[in-house]
Amino acid sequence: MHSFLSRRRFLETSAGFGGSIITCSMPLNRSANAAAARIEAPIVEEVTIHEITDNANDIFLKNFEGPGLKVTRPIGVGGEQGLTLESEWGLAMHVESRIGTDRRRYLLDFGFTPDVYANNLALLKIDVGQVDALIISHGHYDHIGGLIGFLEANRSKMRKEMHLYTGGEDDFCARFSPRPDGSFVNFGFPLDRQKLKSLEIQTVLSEAPIVMEGHGFTTGAVPRITFEHFPAGFVKYGQTNGLGCDTSAYQNHHFTAAEVAGKPIPDEHWHEHATCFRLGDRGLVVISSCGHAGIINTLKRAQEVSGVQKIYALVGGFHLAPVPDDYLKKVMAELKTFDLEHVMPMHCSGQNFVDLAKQEIPEKLVLCGTGSSFTFTA
C-alpha cells in the first residue's frame, strides 16, 4: 500500500468553491527538496476539551489541578433527574479556546449514535447555539454516526454559517468490517453530502493544513514517514446512489483498477487529520481522534506545519489497542523523545497502552472518560 501513497500527486496549493464544498489540497508524498506545508498557528491562552462521548466513564476518577492543567470529572451529572451519562464505542468532544476575551467553540467528532450524543450534550449543558464550527477527524462511523441526527435535531438553534472541517474526500467513503468467512458487513453508513448541503453545512475538504475560525488548526493529511503502519477496516472507493466518495475529487491521485473495482480494500485513512492549538509558550495541544496515521507521524506533522517543536499535550485516540507488544514498545520509545507534559489516551488507545504508560510515563499520564473536562492554560 505504500506505492498507493507515492501515486498521490496532489496540487501544491489550491482552493475553490463548488456548491457547499470548499477544497484545499497539498502534496502528500513530498520529495526531500519540496517545501513543507506551513501555516501561521494562532497563539491561544486557554483550551478546554470536554469529552461528550468515550468508551467508558469511571466515576471514581479524581479531579486534578496542576500548572497549566485542570481536570474536572462528571460527579453526579444528571443524577437529580434520574439520568446518567452514556458511553459507547466512539468518541466525541467539545473544544473551547480563548484569546483574551475572544472565544471559539468546536464540536469535534460525534460518536456512534445520535441518541447517546444528544443525551450527553443535554446532561453536560453544552449550548449548541454557541458552536462556531464542526470537525470530523475521519470517516469511521464511531466518529461520524451521531452527526446527521444531531444536525437534524439542532440545526435551527445554530449559527447560520457553519463549516464542517474534514481531512478530505476520503471521509465520505463507504466502510466495512470483515467477517470470519471473508465477506464484509457495512460499518455504519457513508456520510451523506446531500443531507449536509440541505442542512446548509459548508463542508471544508482540507487535505492541506488550515486555520479553523482563527484559533485552532488542522494538520491536514499526515504523511507516513515513520515505521507506523496499520490499516483499519476496509474501504470502497466510488459512489452508489449518491453516497460514497467521488474519485474525481481526489485531485491528481491516480487510482488503480483494483481500487475502483467496487470491492472493499484495506483502509489506510489517507485523509485523517489532527486538530491542534498553539498554547502560549507551552507548545502544541494535539488532538488525535483515532490516530490511524500513527501518533508519531501525527506529532511530527503538527510540528512541521506549525513550526512549533514543543508538544505540550497529546490527547485522543491512538489506535494502539490491536498492536503487538513490540510495536507498542517502539511507539512508546518514540513518544518519550517528544518530552510531552501530558498524554491523555481515549477511545481506541487501548488498555495495553495505558498499562505501559503507567510503567514508562506515569507522571505524564492523565486518564480520560465520558464527561471529563480538561482545561489547559498558557
C-alpha positions as CSV (number, residue, x, y, z in Angstrom):
1,M,0.0,0.0,0.0
2,H,3.0,2.4,0.3
3,S,3.0,2.6,-3.5
4,F,-0.5,3.9,-3.3
5,L,0.8,6.9,-1.3
6,S,3.5,7.6,-3.8
7,R,0.9,7.8,-6.6
8,R,-1.0,10.6,-4.8
9,R,0.4,13.7,-6.6
10,F,-1.7,16.5,-5.1
11,L,-1.6,20.0,-6.4
12,E,0.8,22.3,-4.4
13,T,-1.8,24.7,-3.1
14,S,-5.2,25.4,-4.4
15,A,-8.6,26.4,-3.2
16,G,-12.0,26.6,-4.9
17,F,-15.7,26.6,-4.2
18,G,-18.2,24.1,-5.6
19,G,-21.7,24.3,-4.2
20,S,-21.3,23.8,-0.4
21,I,-17.8,22.3,-0.7
22,I,-14.5,24.1,-0.1
23,T,-11.4,22.2,-1.1
24,C,-7.8,22.7,-0.2
25,S,-5.1,20.4,-1.4
26,M,-1.4,19.6,-0.8
27,P,1.2,17.0,-1.9
28,L,1.0,14.0,0.4
29,N,4.3,12.4,-0.6
30,R,6.8,15.2,-0.8
31,S,10.4,14.8,-2.0
32,A,13.2,15.8,0.3
33,N,13.6,19.1,-1.5
34,A,9.9,20.1,-1.6
35,A,8.8,23.0,0.6
36,A,7.0,22.0,3.7
37,A,3.3,22.9,4.0
38,R,3.2,25.7,6.7
39,I,0.5,27.7,8.4
40,E,0.8,30.6,10.9
41,A,-0.6,29.0,14.0
42,P,-2.6,31.4,16.2
43,I,-1.5,31.6,19.8
44,V,-4.3,30.9,22.3
45,E,-4.3,31.4,26.0
46,E,-6.6,28.6,27.0
47,V,-8.1,25.4,25.6
48,T,-10.8,23.3,27.2
49,I,-11.6,19.8,25.9
50,H,-14.8,18.2,27.1
51,E,-15.4,14.5,26.4
52,I,-19.0,14.3,25.3
53,T,-18.7,10.5,24.5
54,D,-16.0,8.0,25.1
55,N,-15.9,4.2,25.6
56,A,-16.4,4.4,29.3
57,N,-16.8,6.6,32.4
58,D,-15.1,5.7,35.6
59,I,-16.9,7.6,38.4
60,F,-14.0,7.1,40.8
61,L,-11.5,9.1,38.8
62,K,-10.5,12.2,40.8
63,N,-10.4,15.9,39.9
64,F,-6.9,17.3,39.4
65,E,-5.2,20.7,39.2
66,G,-1.6,21.5,38.4
67,P,0.5,24.0,36.5
68,G,-1.2,24.5,33.1
69,L,-3.9,21.8,33.5
70,K,-7.2,21.4,35.4
71,V,-9.1,18.2,35.2
72,T,-12.8,18.0,36.2
73,R,-14.8,14.8,36.5
74,P,-18.5,14.5,35.9
75,I,-19.6,13.7,39.5
76,G,-23.3,13.3,39.9
77,V,-24.2,14.7,36.4
78,G,-27.9,14.0,35.7
79,G,-28.4,12.2,39.0
80,E,-31.2,14.5,40.2
81,Q,-33.1,13.8,37.0
82,G,-32.6,10.0,37.3
83,L,-30.4,10.2,34.2
84,T,-26.8,9.3,33.5
85,L,-24.1,10.0,31.0
86,E,-23.9,7.2,28.5
87,S,-20.8,5.6,26.9
88,E,-20.4,3.7,23.7
89,W,-17.7,2.6,21.3
90,G,-16.9,6.0,19.8
91,L,-15.5,9.5,20.5
92,A,-17.0,13.0,20.6
93,M,-15.6,16.2,22.1
94,H,-16.5,19.8,22.7
95,V,-13.4,22.1,22.4
96,E,-13.3,25.7,23.5
97,S,-10.4,28.0,23.0
98,R,-9.7,31.6,24.2
99,I,-7.6,34.5,23.1
100,G,-8.2,37.4,25.5
101,T,-11.9,37.6,25.7
102,D,-12.4,36.1,22.2
103,R,-13.6,32.5,22.3
104,R,-14.2,29.8,19.8
105,R,-16.2,26.6,20.3
106,Y,-15.9,23.5,18.2
107,L,-17.7,20.1,18.1
108,L,-15.1,17.5,17.2
109,D,-16.4,14.1,16.1
110,F,-19.9,12.9,17.1
111,G,-19.7,9.3,18.5
112,F,-21.6,6.3,17.1
113,T,-25.2,7.1,17.7
114,P,-27.3,10.4,17.8
115,D,-29.2,9.2,20.9
116,V,-26.2,8.9,23.1
117,Y,-24.7,12.1,21.7
118,A,-28.0,14.0,22.4
119,N,-28.3,12.5,25.9
120,N,-24.8,13.6,26.9
121,L,-25.0,17.0,25.2
122,A,-28.0,17.8,27.4
123,L,-26.6,16.5,30.6
124,L,-23.3,18.4,30.1
125,K,-25.3,21.5,29.3
126,I,-23.4,22.2,26.1
127,D,-25.1,25.2,24.2
128,V,-25.0,24.3,20.5
129,G,-26.1,27.8,19.7
130,Q,-22.6,28.9,20.7
131,V,-20.8,26.5,18.5
132,D,-18.6,28.2,15.8
133,A,-17.6,25.1,13.7
134,L,-17.8,21.4,13.4
135,I,-14.9,19.0,12.8
136,I,-14.7,15.3,11.8
137,S,-11.3,13.6,12.1
138,H,-12.0,10.8,9.7
139,G,-14.8,8.8,8.2
140,H,-15.3,5.9,10.6
141,Y,-18.8,5.6,11.9
142,D,-17.8,5.6,15.6
143,H,-16.8,9.2,14.9
144,I,-19.5,10.4,12.5
145,G,-22.5,8.2,13.4
146,G,-24.2,10.9,15.6
147,L,-23.6,13.8,13.2
148,I,-26.6,13.8,10.9
149,G,-29.1,13.1,13.7
150,F,-27.6,15.9,15.8
151,L,-27.9,18.3,12.9
152,E,-31.5,17.4,12.1
153,A,-32.5,18.0,15.7
154,N,-30.4,21.1,16.3
155,R,-29.6,22.9,13.1
156,S,-32.2,25.6,13.7
157,K,-30.5,26.5,17.0
158,M,-27.1,27.0,15.5
159,R,-25.5,29.9,13.7
160,K,-26.5,30.3,10.0
161,E,-23.0,29.9,8.6
162,M,-21.5,26.7,9.7
163,H,-18.3,25.0,8.5
164,L,-17.6,21.3,8.8
165,Y,-13.9,20.8,8.6
166,T,-12.8,17.4,7.2
167,G,-9.5,15.9,6.1
168,G,-10.7,15.4,2.6
169,E,-12.9,13.4,0.2
170,D,-11.9,10.1,1.9
171,D,-14.3,10.9,4.8
172,F,-17.3,10.2,2.5
173,C,-16.2,6.7,1.5
174,A,-18.3,3.6,2.4
175,R,-16.5,1.5,5.0
176,F,-16.8,-2.2,6.0
177,S,-15.8,-4.7,8.7
178,P,-14.6,-8.2,7.7
179,R,-16.4,-11.3,8.7
180,P,-14.6,-14.6,9.6
181,D,-15.9,-16.2,6.4
182,G,-14.2,-13.5,4.3
183,S,-17.3,-11.5,3.5
184,F,-17.9,-7.9,4.6
185,V,-20.6,-6.1,6.6
186,N,-21.2,-2.3,6.5
187,F,-19.6,-0.3,9.2
188,G,-22.4,2.2,9.5
189,F,-23.3,4.4,6.6
190,P,-21.3,6.8,4.4
191,L,-21.6,10.5,5.3
192,D,-24.4,12.0,3.2
193,R,-23.2,15.1,1.5
194,Q,-26.6,15.9,0.1
195,K,-28.1,15.9,3.6
196,L,-25.3,18.1,4.8
197,K,-26.0,20.5,1.9
198,S,-29.7,20.5,2.7
199,L,-28.9,21.4,6.3
200,E,-26.8,24.3,5.0
201,I,-23.5,23.0,6.2
202,Q,-20.4,24.1,4.3
203,T,-18.0,21.2,4.1
204,V,-14.3,22.0,4.0
205,L,-12.3,19.3,2.3
206,S,-8.9,20.2,3.7
207,E,-6.0,17.9,2.7
208,A,-3.8,20.9,3.5
209,P,-3.2,22.3,7.0
210,I,-5.7,25.1,7.6
211,V,-6.5,27.5,10.4
212,M,-10.0,27.0,11.7
213,E,-12.0,30.0,12.8
214,G,-8.9,32.0,13.8
215,H,-7.9,29.8,16.7
216,G,-7.2,26.2,16.0
217,F,-5.6,24.5,13.1
218,T,-5.6,21.1,11.4
219,T,-2.5,19.1,10.4
220,G,-4.1,18.3,7.0
221,A,-3.3,14.9,5.6
222,V,-0.5,13.2,7.6
223,P,2.4,11.8,5.6
224,R,3.6,8.3,6.7
225,I,7.3,8.9,7.4
226,T,7.9,6.5,10.4
227,F,7.6,2.8,10.9
228,E,3.9,3.2,11.9
229,H,1.5,1.4,9.5
230,F,-1.7,-0.4,10.3
231,P,-4.7,-0.3,8.0
232,A,-8.0,-0.4,10.0
233,G,-11.0,-2.0,8.4
234,F,-11.9,-1.8,4.7
235,V,-13.0,1.0,2.3
236,K,-14.7,1.1,-1.0
237,Y,-13.9,3.9,-3.5
238,G,-16.7,5.3,-5.7
239,Q,-20.4,6.2,-5.2
240,T,-23.6,4.3,-5.2
241,N,-26.9,6.2,-5.3
242,G,-25.1,9.4,-4.5
243,L,-23.4,8.0,-1.4
244,G,-19.7,7.4,-1.1
245,C,-16.6,9.2,-2.1
246,D,-16.1,10.8,-5.5
247,T,-12.8,9.6,-7.0
248,S,-12.7,12.6,-9.3
249,A,-12.4,14.8,-6.2
250,Y,-9.0,13.4,-5.3
251,Q,-7.1,16.0,-7.4
252,N,-4.3,14.2,-9.3
253,H,-4.5,10.9,-7.5
254,H,-4.3,8.0,-10.0
255,F,-6.5,5.1,-8.8
256,T,-5.7,1.6,-9.8
257,A,-8.2,-0.6,-11.4
258,A,-8.4,-2.7,-8.2
259,E,-9.1,0.5,-6.1
260,V,-12.1,1.5,-8.2
261,A,-13.4,-2.0,-8.9
262,G,-16.2,-1.6,-6.3
263,K,-14.8,-4.1,-3.8
264,P,-13.6,-3.3,-0.3
265,I,-9.8,-2.9,0.1
266,P,-7.7,-2.3,3.2
267,D,-8.4,1.2,4.6
268,E,-5.4,3.5,5.2
269,H,-7.4,6.6,6.1
270,W,-5.3,8.9,4.0
271,H,-7.3,12.0,4.9
272,E,-7.4,11.6,8.7
273,H,-6.1,14.7,10.3
274,A,-5.5,16.0,13.8
275,T,-6.9,19.2,15.5
276,C,-4.2,21.4,17.2
277,F,-3.8,24.5,19.3
278,R,-0.7,26.6,20.0
279,L,-1.0,27.2,23.7
280,G,1.2,30.3,24.5
281,D,4.8,29.3,25.2
282,R,3.8,25.8,26.5
283,G,3.7,24.4,23.0
284,L,1.1,22.4,21.0
285,V,-2.0,20.6,22.2
286,V,-2.5,17.9,19.6
287,I,-5.9,16.0,19.4
288,S,-5.5,12.8,17.5
289,S,-9.1,11.4,17.5
290,C,-8.1,7.9,16.3
291,G,-4.5,8.0,15.1
292,H,-4.8,5.7,12.1
293,A,-1.9,7.7,10.5
294,G,0.2,6.9,13.6
295,I,0.6,9.2,16.6
296,I,4.4,9.7,15.9
297,N,3.6,10.7,12.3
298,T,0.9,13.0,13.6
299,L,3.1,14.7,16.1
300,K,5.8,15.2,13.6
301,R,3.3,16.6,11.2
302,A,1.9,19.1,13.8
303,Q,5.5,20.3,14.4
304,E,6.2,20.6,10.7
305,V,3.1,22.6,9.7
306,S,3.2,25.0,12.7
307,G,7.0,25.4,13.1
308,V,6.5,24.8,16.8
309,Q,8.6,21.9,18.1
310,K,7.4,21.7,21.7
311,I,4.4,19.4,22.1
312,Y,2.6,20.1,25.4
313,A,-0.1,17.5,25.3
314,L,-1.2,14.6,23.2
315,V,-5.0,13.9,23.5
316,G,-7.4,11.4,22.0
317,G,-7.4,8.0,20.4
318,F,-4.1,6.5,19.5
319,H,-5.4,3.2,17.9
320,L,-2.8,1.1,19.7
321,A,-5.3,-1.4,21.2
322,P,-4.8,-4.0,18.5
323,V,-1.0,-3.8,18.0
324,P,1.6,-6.4,19.2
325,D,3.8,-5.7,22.2
326,D,7.0,-5.0,20.3
327,Y,5.2,-2.4,18.1
328,L,3.6,-0.8,21.2
329,K,7.0,-0.5,22.9
330,K,8.6,1.1,19.8
331,V,5.8,3.7,19.8
332,M,6.3,4.4,23.5
333,A,10.1,4.8,23.0
334,E,9.5,7.3,20.2
335,L,6.8,9.1,22.1
336,K,9.2,9.7,25.0
337,T,11.6,11.6,22.7
338,F,9.0,14.4,22.4
339,D,9.1,15.1,26.2
340,L,5.4,15.8,26.4
341,E,3.9,17.2,29.6
342,H,0.6,15.3,29.3
343,V,-0.5,12.1,27.5
344,M,-4.3,11.6,27.5
345,P,-5.5,8.4,25.9
346,M,-9.1,8.0,24.9
347,H,-11.3,5.6,22.9
348,C,-9.1,3.2,20.8
349,S,-5.8,3.9,22.5
350,G,-6.1,0.6,24.3
351,Q,-5.6,-0.7,27.9
352,N,-2.3,-2.1,26.7
353,F,-1.1,1.5,26.1
354,V,-2.5,2.7,29.4
355,D,-0.7,-0.1,31.3
356,L,2.6,0.6,29.5
357,A,2.2,4.3,30.1
358,K,1.7,3.7,33.8
359,Q,5.1,2.0,33.8
360,E,7.0,4.3,31.4
361,I,5.5,7.8,31.8
362,P,3.3,7.7,35.0
363,E,3.9,11.4,35.6
364,K,2.5,12.3,32.2
365,L,-0.5,10.0,32.0
366,V,-4.0,11.5,32.5
367,L,-6.9,9.0,32.5
368,C,-9.9,10.0,30.5
369,G,-13.6,9.1,30.2
370,T,-17.0,10.3,29.1
371,G,-17.9,13.6,30.7
372,S,-14.3,14.5,31.8
373,S,-13.1,18.1,31.1
374,F,-9.5,19.2,30.6
375,T,-8.6,22.9,30.7
376,F,-5.1,23.9,29.5
377,T,-3.8,27.4,30.3
378,A,-0.8,29.2,28.8
